[in-house]
Amino acid sequence: MIKKMTTIRIMADKEKEQMHDNPLFPCSSYCIEWNRGGIQSLPWHWHRELEFMYVASGRAVVEYAGKRAIVEAGNGFFCNSRVLHRYALDGERCQLYCILFDEKFISGGIANVIYKKYVKPIVTDEMFSGKYLHTDVKRERDVIINIRRAFIAAQKEIFGFELDLRYNIGKALAILSDHPTASRIGYTTPQMERIKVMLDYIHGHYSEQISVEELAAQAGVSEREAQRCFQTIFNMSPRQYIQNYRLQVAEEMLLESNESILSIGMACGYYNPSHFSKAFRLYRGCSPHAFRQQNS
């Protein structure tokens, strides 16, 4: 089954384990649809699972490991385990599909040749953070073809679809594991690891008042270094990131719950209704009430 979603609520689970419907089948498929004026991005996040993403229509912005690119319809992206990344709308509308799967999903374990030959070379390669996939490159086109077949299997759910999913994702991963032009970008720099710790804290305490001092203490660095990490990786200050994340959560709550705007503002750390309304208007160009009405 392919689940529909527009955004994700990032939890403060340090292991970042994806909650799959069936723990005996650690693979989940998602369809994400965005329109200009509604929710338009997934926040920065990371997880233990590997991920394939395919843009079915429109264009999406994909950022990871210091890289940023527009991914056109028909193209895709592979994200390695534990890599910080985000997706966003580029243009008026976009539909994309994501498959997240555990590293042992293909092999069934780590004590066999499938894992050691095809999976381990990818998940243990600290210089292989991810890969943009383009249809005009044959090997990458072959990866995309297999991923599209996997999505079709997940959508139809006919008898044996689990085997089709496993086979096609495995084929895509095998091509990547032997890909001579894979991006050589490290993702375990000290700054990146510090950012992940600080994001964990923000994602778990966004409804509270968070100081830069608290964030720095979580990562065991000075306030200046905490500021530098956010500026280098996100081109914004910690306070700006906190506010943006709170407002992203507020967007989701406005569309997916019947809670009052006052309650949503308080749940996102805005205890003064006028402050919430002002911040949301600067972020989205309209009031929380108008945003809810326009997207209901």
Backbone as a ProteinNet text record, in pm:
[ID]
protein_1_A
[PRIMARY]
MIKKMTTIRIMADKEKEQMHDNPLFPCSSYCIEWNRGGIQSLPWHWHRELEFMYVASGRAVVEYAGKRAIVEAGNGFFCNSRVLHRYALDGERCQLYCILFDEKFISGGIANVIYKKYVKPIVTDEMFSGKYLHTDVKRERDVIINIRRAFIAAQKEIFGFELDLRYNIGKALAILSDHPTASRIGYTTPQMERIKVMLDYIHGHYSEQISVEELAAQAGVSEREAQRCFQTIFNMSPRQYIQNYRLQVAEEMLLESNESILSIGMACGYYNPSHFSKAFRLYRGCSPHAFRQQNS
[TERTIARY]
83.9	0	87.6	47.9	118	38.3	99.4	31.8	38.7	-66.8	-69.7	-21.9	61.3	100.4	147.3	147.9	197.5	322.8	335.4	452.9	471	572.6	597.3	630.4	584.4	619.6	746.2	855.6	982.6	986.3	1005	1009.6	1154.2	1169.4	1302.8	1360.4	1340.3	1393.5	1535.9	1631.8	1770.6	1809.3	1741.5	1772.2	1704.8	1604.8	1533.8	1481.9	1417.3	1362	1225.8	1210	1082.2	979.4	858.2	751.7	680.5	711.9	649.4	521.8	424.1	297.9	318.7	408.7	438.2	584.9	616.1	755.6	829.8	754.2	816.5	849.3	804	830.7	869.9	996.6	1040.7	1061.5	950.3	954	822.6	828.1	708.6	715.3	599.4	590	495.8	532.7	453.6	433.8	317.9	290.3	271.1	344.8	338.4	291.9	189.2	137.5	137.7	197.5	203.7	146.2	80.9	32.1	76.1	102.9	138.3	24	56.5	-43.9	-76.1	-39.9	-60.7	72.4	79.7	206.9	298.8	424.1	512.7	648	666.2	798.4	793.9	895.5	925.5	1040.4	1037.1	1146.5	1274.9	1384.8	1511.6	1492.8	1539.8	1525.8	1629	1640.5	1727.3	1670	1706.4	1654.6	1752.7	1737.8	1826.3	1799.9	1675.4	1640.3	1709.8	1730.1	1770.4	1643.7	1658	1538.9	1559.5	1459.6	1452.2	1335.2	1356.2	1249.5	1239.6	1113.7	1089.5	986.1	1015.3	922.4	831.6	702.8	606.8	559.1	542.2	499.3	547.7	563.9	613.1	762.9	807.2	948.8	962.9	1070.4	1097.6	1240.3	1258.6	1392.9	1440.4	1560.7	1619.3	1751.5	1767.1	1890.2	1945	2075.3	2142	2291.8	2357.6	2503.9	2564.3	2502.1	2556.6	2523.4	2445.3	2406.5	2259.1	2225.8	2087.7	2062	1950.1	1919.2	1768.7	1724.8	1586	1573.5	1485.1	1463.7	1335.6	1349.8	1237.3	1155	1034	948.5	1020.4	1011.9	1077.9	1212.2	1270	1398.6	1378.2	1487.6	1472.5	1595.1	1600.1	1706.5	1719.2	1842.9	1869.7	1936	1887.1	1945	1994.6	2120.2	2178.9	2130.2	2157	2117.6	2181.9	2101.7	2148	2194	2151.1	2190.9	2082.5	2121.6	2029	1985.5	1852.9	1803.2	1665.7	1620.2	1487	1437.6	1303.6	1240.4	1146.7	1130.3	1038.6	982.5	869.3	804.6	883.9	892.5	946.2	843.8	777.7	673	535	435.9	297.1	247.3	288.8	243.7	345.5	340.5	438.1	382.5	411.2	378.1	504.2	538.7	656.5	626.8	704.5	690.2	820	807.6	924.2	910	1017.8	1023.8	1135.4	1101.5	1199.8	1209	1331.9	1348.7	1472.3	1460.6	1570.2	1685.2	1806.4	1922.4	1920.4	1845.8	1837	1713.9	1638	1517.1	1547.9	1655.6	1691.4	1752.5	1840.7	1919.4	1860	1774.7	1719.1	1809.4	1929.6	2024.5	2158.3	2260.3	2392.1	2495.3	2458	2554.4	2532.6	2521.6	2506.5	2569	2586	2656.6	2578.1	2444.4	2364.3	2394.1	2393.8	2422.4	2565.2	2661	2801.8	2841.3	2775.3	2814.3	2740.3	2611.7	2531.4	2484.9	2466.3	2413.2	2524	2609.8	2716.5	2805.1	2843.6	2928.4	2865.4	2732.3	2664.4	2649.8	2593.4	2562.2	2687.5	2799.7	2923.7	3015.2	2975.6	3056.9	3022.5	3104.3	3077	3094.4	3142.7	3154.8	3042.9	2948.7	2835.3	2708.8	2682.2	2567.6	2437.6	2445.1	2324.7	2357	2252.2	2274.8	2150	2165.3	2057.3	2050.9	1929.9	1911.6	1845.6	1912.5	1864.8	1834.4	1724.9	1685.4	1776.7	1855.5	1943.1	2075.7	2093	2210.3	2160.1	2208.6	2148.8	2142.2	2253	2253.9	2155	2148.3	2054.8	1911	1891.4	1758.2	1713.3	1807.4	1774.9	1732.6	1798.4	1759.3	1616.1	1585.6	1451.9	1346.3	1377.1	1282.1	1247.5	1347.2	1321.6	1241.9	1270.3	1196.3	1050.6	1026.3	888.1	813.7	880.9	818.6	786.1	873.5	848.3	723.9	709.2	591.1	463	470	352.7	312.9	411.9	384.3	320.3	372.6	318.1	175	147.4	14.1	-89.3	-53.2	-148.9	-171.5	-65.7	-74.5	-137.7	-107	-155	-66.2	-112.9	-38	105.6	201.1	341.9	405.3	330.4	386.1	508.7	513.9	631	758.9	746.6	862.4	901.6	801	829.4	899.5	851.5	913.9	1059.6	1078.7	1214	1307.6	1256.5	1339.1	1378.9	1281.3	1310.7	1395	1370.3	1455.1	1595.5	1605.2	1736	1813.3	1744.8	1810.9	1861.2	1777.5	1817.1	1939.8	1940.3	2051.9	2178.7	2163.6	2279.8	2346.9	2265.6	2322.4	2401	2344.3	2413.7	2542.1	2539.4	2658.5	2776.2	2747.7	2852.8	2864.4	2814.9	2808.2	2938.3	3013	3142.9	3133.1	3015.7	3004.5	2923.3	2911.1	2835.7	2898.5	2814	2861.8	2952.6	3069.8	3162.9	3155.6	3052.1	3031.8	3015.1	3104	3093.8	2974.2	2921.7	2805.4	2822.6	2942.3	2964.5	3068	3066.8	3157.6	3114.7	3206.4	3170.2	3052.2	3050.5	2940	2807	2807.1	2683	2631.3	2721.3	2679.1	2626.2	2686.2	2637.8	2498.9	2481.2	2350	2243.2	2270.1	2171.1	2130.5	2226.3	2195.8	2107.1	2141.3	2063.3	1923.3	1912.3	1779.9	1694.7	1754.2	1680.8	1616.6	1694.4	1645.4	1532.2	1550.1	1446	1318	1330.4	1212.5	1139	1206.9	1141.6	1092.9	1136.5	1103	1055.8	1006.4	970.3	858.6	778.9	669.2	718.6	845.6	903.2	990.3	1031.1	1125	1265.7	1330.9	1463	1566.8	1671	1778.1	1894.3	1975.5	2094.7	2189.7	2190.8	2275.3	2235.8	2103.5	2056.9	2098.5	2080.5	2117.7	2266.6	2346.9	2491.8	2530.5	2465.1	2495.5	2462	2355.3	2317.2	2427	2490.5	2595	2734.6	2744.4	2875	2967	2906.9	2988.3	2954.1	3028.2	3001.3	2882.2	2823.9	2712.3	2757.5	2879.7	2929.9	2937.8	2983.8	2992.7	2854.1	2758.2	2620.5	2566.2	2590.7	2548.1	2614	2742.8	2818.5	2764.6	2729.8	2676.4	2548.7	2455.7	2330	2351.8	2440.8	2466.1	2530.7	2623.5	2694.4	2603.6	2523.9	2443.9	2309	2243	2108.7	2102.5	2212.7	2216.7	2113.5	2097.7	2008.2	2055.9	2007.5	2045.2	1963.8	2007.5	1926.4	1785.8	1771.9	1639.5	1550.3	1608.4	1530.3	1484.5	1573.4	1535.4	1422.5	1435.3	1331.9	1197.6	1196.8	1070.1	1013.6	1098.2	1050.1	992	1057.8	1008.3	874.1	862.4	735.3	622.5	650.1	547.3	515.6	613.2	586.2	493.1	517.7	429.1	290.3	284.9	156	77.4	144.9	79.2	9.6	83.6	29.2	-92	-80.1	-189.5	-312.8	-292.1	-404.8	-486	-417.4	-485.8	-532.5	-466.7	-496.3	-564	-600.8	-671.1	-781.9	-872.7	-981.7	-956.3	-833.3	-800.7	-811.3	-839.3	-849.8	-713.2	-714.3	-589.2	-511.5	-582.9	-517.6	-444	-510	-448.7	-328.7	-340.4	-229.4	-109.8	-135.3	-26.9	44.9	-29.9	31.6	108.2	53.2	121	252.5	265.9	387.5	479.9	452.3	542.2	507.4	388.7	345.2	233.7	268.4	171.9	94.5	135.7	64.2	0.7	-133.4	-200.8	-157	-134	-94	45.6	134.1	268.8	262.8	176.8	160.3	107	4.2	-55.7	44	121.1	219.4	329.5	381.4	488.4	439.7	317	262.6	241.1	193.9	169.9	301.5	407.6	538.5	591.4	560.2	609.5	531.6	395.9	312.2	244.4	247.1	182.6	33.1	-17	-158.9	-173.6	-289.2	-313.4	-334.5	-319.2	-348.7	-491.4	-585.9	-725.7	-742.5	-681.6	-692.9	-625.5	-510.9	-440.6	-527.9	-592.7	-680.8	-798	-857	-972.3	-932	-819.6	-775.5	-740.8	-705.5	-659.4	-754.3	-872.6	-969.2	-1045.6
-119.5	0	124.7	223.4	350.9	451.2	504.6	599.5	739.4	816.5	956	1043	1142	1236.6	1365.6	1472.6	1600.9	1643.6	1599.6	1632.1	1524.2	1537.3	1439.6	1511.9	1457.9	1511	1439.9	1512.1	1452	1428.9	1306.8	1274.1	1275.3	1280.3	1290.4	1152.2	1059.9	924.9	923.5	910.2	920.8	810.9	697.6	590.6	613.6	703.3	735.7	610.9	523.9	404.2	435	404.4	426.6	327.4	376.5	289.1	227.8	103.3	35.4	-33.3	-43.7	-107.8	-251.5	-319.6	-458.5	-469.7	-489	-498	-615.9	-713.5	-828	-796.5	-680.5	-636.4	-488.7	-459.7	-321.4	-238.1	-210.2	-129.3	-52.9	79.6	161.9	251.1	268.9	350.6	468.5	586.9	707.4	784.1	845.8	938.8	1077.1	1173.8	1309.8	1403.6	1482	1577.6	1717.4	1811.5	1949.5	2042.3	2148.8	2254.7	2388.2	2483.1	2616.4	2673.7	2723.5	2776.5	2682.3	2555.7	2458.5	2422	2304.3	2256.4	2226.6	2270.4	2265.5	2201.2	2134.6	2076.4	1974.3	1890.2	1806.8	1873.2	1879.5	1944.2	1861.4	1924.3	1850.9	1731.7	1615.4	1496	1390.7	1289.4	1176.5	1052.4	936.6	811	698.8	588.8	474.7	407.5	414.9	350.2	415.4	336.2	389.3	436	523.8	580	604.1	565.6	602.4	698.8	805.2	901.1	918.2	927.2	942.9	1053.7	1149.1	1258.1	1216	1201.6	1157.7	1272.9	1392.3	1509.5	1635.6	1741.4	1865.9	1862	1943.6	1951.5	1960	1900.3	1905.5	1952.6	2028.7	2065.8	1956.6	1907	1806	1860.8	1860.8	1907.3	1798.5	1779.5	1683.3	1708.6	1685.1	1690.7	1811.2	1927.2	2047.9	2066.7	1975.4	1986.8	2023.6	2093.2	2131.7	2122.3	2059.7	2047.3	2042.1	2081.8	2068	1933.2	1847.6	1716.2	1722.7	1703.4	1712.1	1583.5	1592.1	1474.5	1365.4	1243	1129.4	1095.9	1191.1	1167.8	1136.3	1106.4	1066.8	1094.9	1030.6	1055.3	934.1	900	797	861.6	830.8	884.4	769.2	775.1	669.3	677.7	575.3	568.4	680.7	743.8	844.9	976.1	1003.1	1126.4	1232.9	1351.2	1463	1513.4	1527.1	1570.2	1633.6	1697.6	1756.2	1764.9	1768.6	1786.3	1907.1	1975.7	2089.7	2105.8	2171.6	2200.3	2304.9	2286.5	2389.1	2409.4	2522	2544.5	2546	2508.5	2516.6	2390.3	2275.3	2149.9	2040.5	1938.7	1831.4	1704.2	1591.5	1462.1	1377.6	1326.2	1240.1	1118.3	1014.2	887.9	856.3	803.5	765.5	621.3	547.2	414	414.8	382.5	371.3	226	176.7	35.6	14.2	-82.2	-117.6	-179.3	-163.2	-215.7	-367	-435.6	-581.7	-628.2	-532.6	-567.2	-654.9	-624.1	-698.9	-833.8	-834.5	-955.3	-1045.1	-988.8	-1068	-1075.5	-1024.3	-1027.3	-974.4	-986.2	-933.6	-1043.5	-1167.1	-1277.8	-1356.8	-1286.2	-1356.5	-1275.4	-1338.8	-1275.1	-1158.1	-1162	-1052.2	-923	-931	-811.6	-764.7	-857.8	-819.5	-766.7	-816.2	-777.7	-655	-638.9	-534.7	-424	-457.3	-359	-293.8	-373.7	-322.1	-218.2	-239	-138.1	1.1	7.2	137	195.6	118.4	173.8	201	140.8	165.3	265.5	312.4	408.4	549.5	606.9	739.6	851.2	817.3	917.6	905.2	813.5	797.8	839.5	968.4	1019.4	1007.8	1017.3	1008.7	1021.6	1018.8	1025.5	1077.2	1184.1	1226	1126.7	1091.9	991	1055.5	1044.7	1110.1	1006.6	1026.9	931.4	935.5	1042.6	1050	976.9	916.6	833.1	689.4	598.5	465.4	392.4	387.9	313.4	374.6	506.6	572.7	551.9	548.9	520.2	379.5	285.1	148.5	144.7	226.4	235.7	286.9	393.8	453.5	354.4	279.6	179.8	78.7	31.3	-66.2	-5.4	120	186.2	207	244.6	260.8	127	20	-112.8	-148.1	-107.7	-133.7	-58.1	67.6	145.1	84.5	35	-29.2	-151.9	-230.5	-348.9	-308.9	-201.7	-155.2	-104.4	-44.2	11.7	-97.7	-197.4	-302.3	-402.9	-433.8	-527.5	-661.6	-710	-842.8	-947.6	-1071.9	-1177.2	-1183.6	-1180.6	-1184.2	-1047.7	-939.3	-805.3	-779.8	-844.8	-825.8	-873	-983.8	-1035.1	-940.5	-882.2	-785.7	-662.4	-613.8	-498.1	-527.6	-639.3	-676.5	-694.4	-757.9	-781.5	-650.7	-562.6	-439.7	-341.4	-332.3	-246.3	-303.9	-436.6	-501.7	-477	-483.9	-457.4	-313.5	-219.3	-78.7	-57.4	-120.9	-106.7	-170.3	-281.7	-348.7	-259.8	-190.4	-99.6	12.1	65.5	172.3	123.7	1.6	-49.7	-68.8	-75.5	-93.8	28.9	143.6	265.9	343.4	354.6	424.1	575.1	633.8	779.6	827.3	742.9	783.1	906.8	994.3	1117.6	1085.4	1145.6	1123.6	1242.7	1243.5	1352.6	1293.4	1328.1	1275.8	1332	1253.4	1300.2	1277.1	1245.5	1225.4	1323.7	1446.3	1548.4	1584.8	1637.8	1678.5	1775.5	1871.6	1967.6	1898.8	1803.2	1733.9	1652.7	1587.5	1507.9	1598.3	1714.1	1809.1	1860.2	1890.6	1938.6	1834	1708.6	1602.7	1592.2	1609	1606.7	1726.2	1842.9	1963.3	1958	1900.5	1885.5	1788.3	1680.8	1587.5	1662.2	1750.8	1824.7	1920	1991	2083.7	2008.6	1897.8	1821.7	1758.6	1742.9	1686.9	1791.7	1918.9	2022.6	2151.7	2143.2	2265.2	2344.4	2278.9	2350.8	2428.9	2409.9	2477.5	2594.6	2675.8	2783.9	2723.7	2731.5	2670.5	2780.4	2777.6	2876.3	2815.9	2901.6	2855.1	2786.4	2833.9	2773.1	2626.7	2601	2463.4	2375.8	2427.8	2351.6	2318.2	2418.4	2397.7	2291.6	2294.9	2197.2	2055.5	2038.8	1906.4	1847	1932.9	1886.4	1895.4	1950.3	1961.8	2061.7	2171.9	2274	2411.2	2511.3	2648	2703.6	2811.6	2875.9	2926.1	2975.7	3024.4	2911.8	2793.6	2679.9	2631.6	2636.3	2599.1	2693.5	2822.9	2920.6	2891.5	2859.5	2834	2710.5	2606.6	2484	2513.4	2586.2	2617.4	2708.5	2805.3	2897.9	2826.2	2735.9	2664.1	2566.6	2491.1	2383.8	2432.1	2522.4	2566.7	2711.9	2783.5	2926	3005.2	2969.6	3041.7	3021.5	3103.3	3091.9	2982.1	2934	2835.6	2886.4	3012.9	3068.6	3068.3	3099.2	3095.5	2953.9	2856.6	2716.9	2674.2	2708.1	2670.7	2728.9	2856.2	2919.4	2853.9	2827	2763.8	2625.6	2550.3	2415.6	2423.6	2514.3	2531.5	2563.2	2648.5	2687.5	2574.7	2489.5	2372.5	2275.6	2256.4	2171.1	2233.3	2365.7	2435.2	2416	2422.8	2397.9	2262.1	2162.4	2025.8	2017.6	2075.7	2067.9	2144.1	2255.3	2332.5	2252.2	2167.4	2092.4	1954.6	1897.7	1759	1742.6	1852.9	1844.3	1948	1930.4	2026.1	2117.3	2115.9	2198.8	2346.5	2426.9	2570.9	2629.2	2743.2	2809.7	2848.9	2887.6	2920.5	2800	2683.7	2561	2519	2533	2495.8	2587.1	2716.6	2810.2	2775.1	2742.7	2707.8	2576.9	2480.4	2351.4	2365.5	2473.7	2496.7	2600.9	2633.7	2722.5	2869.1	2903.5	3043.1	3062.9	3121.9	3137.8	3269	3353.6	3478	3465.2	3464.1	3444.2	3543.1	3668.1	3768.4	3739.9	3688.6	3653	3538.3	3437.9	3324.4	3371.4	3454.3	3502.8	3584.3	3669.9	3752.7	3667	3569.2	3482.2	3398.4	3346.6	3263.4	3345.8	3468.8	3554.9	3587.9	3611.3	3637.7	3514.5	3396.8	3270.3	3228.5	3242.5	3191.3	3299.7	3423.9	3530.6	3540.5	3467.1	3473.3	3431.7	3455.8	3419.1	3268.5	3211	3068.8	3032.9	3119.8	3094.6	3089.2	3183.6	3185.5	3062.1	3022.4	2904	2780.4	2766.9	2650.2	2653.5	2769.3	2780.4	2751.1	2804.7	2788.2	2643.2	2564.6	2428	2321.4	2362.7	2265.8	2195.3
0	0	0	-78.4	-80.6	2.1	106.7	194.3	136.3	155.6	114	229.2	198.9	302.9	238.7	316.8	269.4	343.7	468.5	547.4	652.4	734.3	839.5	968.7	1076.8	1208	1254.2	1268	1304.8	1455	1494.7	1635.7	1685.6	1816.3	1876.2	1905.7	1816.1	1832.4	1778.1	1865.6	1822.9	1724.5	1731.4	1638.1	1503.5	1499.4	1377.3	1306.7	1379.6	1318.8	1259.5	1132.5	1066.1	1119.2	1145.4	1192.7	1072.7	1041.3	929.4	976.2	885.9	921.4	967.1	899.7	933.8	972.4	1100.8	1142.8	1080.4	1030	963.5	817.5	770	632.8	638.6	674.6	700.9	575.4	508.4	386.8	378	357	348.4	224.9	160.8	39.7	65	12.9	35.2	-94.6	-107.2	-216.1	-153.6	-202.3	-148.8	-259.4	-231.8	-329	-268	-341.6	-295.6	-401.5	-355.5	-442.6	-385.9	-474.9	-429.8	-346.5	-228.8	-137.8	-24.2	-39	68.4	132.2	193.5	246.5	128.2	138.8	21.9	48.6	162.4	187.4	299.1	302	417.5	491.2	622.3	695.7	688.4	723.4	731.8	826.4	785.4	868.5	827.2	908.4	876.7	943.3	892.6	946.1	913.4	982.4	960.2	826.5	779.8	653.8	534.2	430.4	301.4	230.7	132.2	68.8	-80.4	-158.2	-299.3	-316.1	-392.3	-421.2	-572.5	-621.4	-764.2	-784.9	-873.1	-900.7	-1016.1	-987.6	-1088.8	-1176.3	-1116.7	-1193.9	-1124.5	-1202.1	-1145.3	-1120.8	-1026.7	-991.2	-839.9	-789.4	-645.9	-622	-515.3	-470	-375	-397.4	-309.1	-256.1	-123.6	-60	30.7	23.9	112.7	108.4	219.8	227.9	157.1	172.3	111.8	-34.6	-93.1	-233.9	-245.5	-353.1	-379.1	-528.1	-566.6	-708.5	-728.7	-848.3	-889.3	-959.2	-909.6	-969.9	-1052.2	-1182.7	-1274.9	-1273.9	-1327.8	-1339.5	-1418.6	-1369.7	-1433.4	-1372.5	-1298.3	-1233.4	-1085.4	-1014.7	-875.8	-792.1	-677.1	-579.7	-488	-454.8	-354.6	-234.6	-113.6	9.7	95.5	132.9	214.8	359.2	434.6	575	655.9	744.6	840.8	777.7	656	587.7	604.5	645.8	662.6	524.5	503.1	373	385.9	278.6	275.9	131.8	115.5	-14.7	-6.3	-119.9	-123.5	-264.3	-274	-401.9	-479.4	-611	-699	-810.4	-813.3	-912	-849.2	-926.2	-881.4	-812.4	-861	-800.4	-826.6	-744.7	-755.3	-691.2	-751.2	-691.7	-690.9	-574.9	-567.1	-481.4	-502.8	-430.8	-357.6	-237.4	-156.9	-109	-113.8	-54.3	48.6	172.8	280.1	321	338	371.6	458.3	547.2	636.5	557.2	606	534.6	522	609.5	600.5	523	466.9	392.9	272	201.7	80.9	114.9	212.8	242	348.9	436	545.2	666.3	656.5	768.3	720.8	806	768.6	748.6	780.2	771.2	642.7	531.7	404.4	292	176.7	66.3	7.4	11.2	-44.2	30.3	163.5	243.2	219.9	227.3	218.9	81.8	-23.1	-158.7	-210.3	-172.5	-233.9	-138.7	-11.5	82.8	164.4	221.9	308.8	239.2	110.3	45.6	42.1	44.4	40.8	180.3	274.5	406.8	489.4	455.1	530.1	460.4	344.2	269.1	314.8	400.1	455.2	353.4	234.6	128.7	24.9	48.9	-42.4	31.8	31.7	106.3	28.2	-103.5	-183.8	-330.3	-414.5	-559.1	-628.1	-706.7	-794.8	-909.8	-952.7	-1056.5	-1178.4	-1294.8	-1415.8	-1524.6	-1593.8	-1697.3	-1819.4	-1836.4	-1953.3	-1931.5	-1813.4	-1786.7	-1773.7	-1858.6	-1866.7	-1733.5	-1661.2	-1534.7	-1435	-1432.5	-1341.6	-1388.2	-1520.9	-1574.2	-1534.4	-1533.4	-1491.5	-1344.3	-1262.1	-1121.1	-1111.5	-1185.1	-1181.3	-1229.3	-1335.8	-1387.3	-1279	-1207.1	-1100.2	-986.5	-953.7	-845.6	-885.5	-1010.5	-1056.5	-1050.9	-1086	-1078.1	-933	-842.3	-700.3	-653.7	-697.5	-659.6	-716.2	-838.8	-899	-817.7	-775.2	-693.4	-561.2	-499.7	-371.2	-387.6	-501.7	-525.5	-551.8	-629.7	-667	-554.6	-481.6	-368.8	-406.7	-525.9	-561.7	-495.3	-491.6	-423.1	-475.7	-385	-422.1	-438.5	-408.3	-429.3	-342.3	-224.1	-137.3	-206.9	-282.1	-355.4	-468.2	-535.7	-641.9	-585.5	-470.5	-406	-372.1	-307.9	-264.6	-383.8	-489.9	-608.1	-675.1	-699.5	-772.9	-692.9	-563	-480	-473.9	-465.9	-464.5	-592.7	-706.7	-834.7	-841.3	-794.1	-794.9	-707	-590.1	-496.7	-552.8	-623.4	-682.3	-786.6	-865.8	-965.7	-896.4	-789.1	-716	-651.2	-599.2	-528.1	-622.4	-752.8	-851.9	-942.5	-891.2	-972.3	-961.8	-1070.6	-1064	-1051.7	-1077.2	-1072.6	-953.5	-850.7	-731.5	-668.6	-615.4	-552.9	-435.7	-433.3	-323	-229.4	-146	-50.6	87.9	178.9	313.9	388.6	481	557.8	707	749.8	893.2	946.9	893.5	944.2	1086.5	1167.4	1303.5	1305.3	1212.6	1208.7	1181.2	1088.8	1054.1	1171.9	1242.7	1358.7	1469.9	1486.5	1587.8	1550.6	1423.4	1376.7	1403.8	1377.8	1397	1543.6	1632.6	1776.4	1812.6	1760.2	1792.6	1731.2	1610.8	1550.4	1630.3	1678.7	1765.1	1881.2	1940.1	2056.5	2016.3	1905.8	1859.3	1825.9	1754.4	1711.2	1829	1939.9	2057.8	2157	2140.2	2238	2171.8	2047.5	1974.6	2041.6	2126	2192.5	2314.5	2349.5	2465.8	2419.9	2514.1	2483.9	2480.1	2367.2	2349	2329.2	2406.8	2392.6	2314.2	2254.6	2183.5	2280.9	2403.8	2506.9	2529.6	2536.3	2553.4	2435.6	2313.3	2194.2	2194.2	2223.9	2225.5	2327.8	2443.5	2548.4	2503.6	2425.8	2376	2288.5	2208.6	2117.4	2176.6	2298.5	2363.7	2296.9	2245.7	2179.4	2237.3	2196.8	2241	2163.7	2215.2	2145.2	2008.1	2002.4	1873.6	1771.7	1815.1	1723.7	1681.9	1774	1739.7	1632.6	1650.4	1550.9	1416.2	1421.3	1298.3	1224.9	1299	1237.9	1159.7	1221.1	1154.5	1033.8	1047.9	938.3	820.8	849.6	743.9	669.9	743.8	683	632.1	707	668.4	622.1	635.1	600.7	680.6	805.6	895.7	1038.9	1128.4	1269	1336.4	1454.3	1527.2	1555.6	1592.3	1622.7	1498.2	1383	1259.6	1228.3	1248.1	1222.3	1315.8	1443.1	1541.3	1500.6	1462.5	1423.5	1298.9	1198.7	1075.7	1104.2	1192.4	1221.7	1294.6	1389.7	1460.4	1362.9	1266.5	1171.2	1073.8	1042.7	959.4	1032.3	1161.7	1241.3	1248.4	1262.8	1269.2	1139.8	1025.6	896.4	896.7	937.9	940.3	1032.1	1150.6	1246.7	1198.3	1128.2	1076.5	975.3	897.7	793.2	837.3	938.1	973.3	1108.6	1172.1	1299.9	1303.8	1398.5	1417.7	1537.2	1586.7	1702.1	1666.4	1766.5	1743.3	1709.4	1644.2	1608.1	1733.6	1837.1	1963.5	2019	2019.1	2071.4	1988.5	1857.2	1768.4	1792.7	1805.9	1833.2	1962	2066.9	2195.3	2185.6	2108.6	2092.8	2017.9	1942.1	1864	1928.7	2054	2126.2	2121.6	2066.8	2060.9	2163.3	2275.7	2383.8	2373.3	2279	2252	2113	2102.4	1973.7	1866.4	1904.8	1805.3	1751.3	1838.8	1793.8	1693.8	1721.5	1630.4	1496.1	1498.1	1374.7	1292.4	1360	1290.9	1229.3	1306.9	1257.8	1139.4	1150.6	1043.4	917	932.5	816.9	745	822.1	761	689.4	743.6	688.6	564.1	568.4	461.1	377.3	424.5	350.4	374.6	472.8	507.9	653.9	710.1	849.5	861.9	983	1002.6	960.5	991.5	954.2	802.7	731.5	586.4	525.5	580.1	530.2	544	658.6	680.8	583.4	563.4	473	327.1	285.2	146.4	112.1	213.2	187.3	244.2	283.7	338.7	227.1
[MASK]
++++++++++++++++++++++++++++++++++++++++++++++++++++++++++++++++++++++++++++++++++++++++++++++++++++++++++++++++++++++++++++++++++++++++++++++++++++++++++++++++++++++++++++++++++++++++++++++++++++++++++++++++++++++++++++++++++++++++++++++++++++++++++++++++++++++++++++++++++++++++++++++++++++++++

